[in-house]
Amino acid sequence: MDDGLILEARMKEVFGSVFNLDRDEVSPEISMQTFGAWDSLRQIQLVLALEDEFKVSFSEKEVGSLSSFTQFFEALRKRAQR
Amino acid sequence: MRISAELERVLSEASAERLPSVLSALHRVEKEDWGLSESASVHFSRNFTVEGIEPFLKYHLYRTALRPSVSFGGYNTVRQDLVSPDWERRRTRTDLLVLALTLEDFAPSSRLPEWDAQQTTKELRALFEFAHQRSASLLALNTFIGPLYPFGSLAPRAADLSGRIRQLNDCAREFADSRPGEVVLIDWDRLARILGEEQTFDRRYGYLARAPFRPAFLNLYAQELAFAVAALKGRAKKVVILDCDNTLWGGVIGEDGLEGIQLHPAEAPGSAFYDFQAALLHLAARGVLLALCSRNNEAEVWDALAHHPHCLLKREHFAASRIGWEDKAEYLVSIARELQLGLDSFVFVDDSLAECERVRRSLPEVVVMQVPAERSELPLMLAKEGLFESLTVSAEDAKRSAMIRQDAERRRAPEESLQEYLVSLQQVVRVHRVRSDEIPRVAQLTQKTNQFNLTTRRYSAAQISSWAEDPNAAVLTLTVSDRHGDLGLTGVLIAHREGTTATIDTLLMSCRILGRELEIAFVERCLADLSSSWKPELFRAEYIRTTKNGQVASFWEREEFSKTGEHDQRAVFELVPAGRKWKVPPFIRILEG
């Protein structure tokens, strides 16, 4: 499995635990605009859970702007490449 | 009560420090019905974003086998919330009301150098008073965290920001201390010291969303709140069962001898064992019972306790002992029988993995703690788990081991007929309406008593207090002494009046006074009191079966009540008081008031 797929699988695990979904129910299409349960409190929980899982820290700017699975995916992949 | 092995496994696999791990454990747990019979309801009235605590709090409540429900009042609207119809509906169903306040949000001026802490202290106290009035059960306050990076830390003055915050915290401490059993204080400042800056604060979300705390901090805060709920629900442990060799001291007394075992206030490795003994003395002073269960020659153990120059624990600190070569699980069962306490109130401490496994397997209700391989972790081992946290410590608690010893003397009384024995005890009792200084002890008995407890209803001090004032309620207490000493407040009866019916809501007796016909004297005396003050046409009483209170299943029938209904675990009884004579056993003396 390439790094992108591993990252996606681990992210689905975290998204699933935050939104109370099974891993397979988490679609990479998911975003704040399209998913009702993703409110501002969930956003905080999601950021903290992803930071804990991937041992990273998002900037003030990022936590205000990252609002979809793909955006978080890109932010995490960039960190992994560095 | 014990959580099912499967639930326990799911929870213990999760690591409470890690948010994703707690979230997925909860995700799994909440999919199923675990048949948890008791619920715990916690409501937050707060001035900042504290919602992040929810998964941690639920996690810790599930760990104590409580079905959690957590709710939050509006953001920074404490006063409005606590007078709202919504709170009015929740009020009596809520076990714990948490007033969660940060200083910056409570007093925005606290950020400025000219901040008037006196004024803030006054306002804070007024808010505590208000929340306490509006709470029907337990209220939790918090301290504020002083600045970790103050200007002028080299030459601190009382008027510094740190000093002023200490003054506020003292006010909170005093408020909780003077309301035992009704108000608890969660010391945020201490939690922050445990974790440090990095793990406590999320400065980023503090500014962006008024959510200033890291998950690690919320986890510890949740754990403390869960301790408070567990104490309220009678889940606190009551007994520590201790091995001797490599537990109370280093080495093996049978091989190393009195001179060879390791136990010393200043020299390692004995100093860790010395500090562990000191921790056990602290627990004993809070009313936790200590017992020995070890594989040794009994005489050598007593010799070490009596003659080792640094042994803090003496024979009289132990309420029971089983020293010998039989199976430890069987020893525990027999200690439980002797102390008349449930095995689920036991914590077993041993250095041997085999013994720990044996007890875990055969007595799953006992909490088993193995002496850590790192001896330096032993002294704090019991304190960290919060297993013994109680809401109050009463005068009775401090005297507890002395009382248990007196009990042993009572049991060793010369062989004589039961009647002669009861006469020789010279029992003296007082029965009266609860006095305000007795309220914490009464609440504590409702929370802790399992065996002689007809309905097993748990009440907070706040609830008892409100009944003490209510003309349609009566809370009666029993205080006992005999020729061996004072047994303290050991019985409670709570009744409610509705029209011409008086209903006995609660009747309980501490297990240390059973078998002496005191229950008859107490109940008869209470019924006589209620008959003359309320003049009811009918007494109604209940028995609600639990796994612990089988011994009182037919109590009301022995008291000449007739059974009028039975459903599931609950039976209802009635008695027409007209013409009934109240009888007190002749060998019990009743003092008025």
Interface residues (C-beta under 8 A of the other chain):
Chain A: E13 V14 G16 S17 V18 N20 S40 L41 I44 Q45 L48 A49 D52 E53 S59 E60 V63 G64
Chain B: R18 L19 P20 L23 S24 H27 E30 T49 E51 G52 P55 D202 R204 Y205 Y207 L208 A209 A211 R214 P215
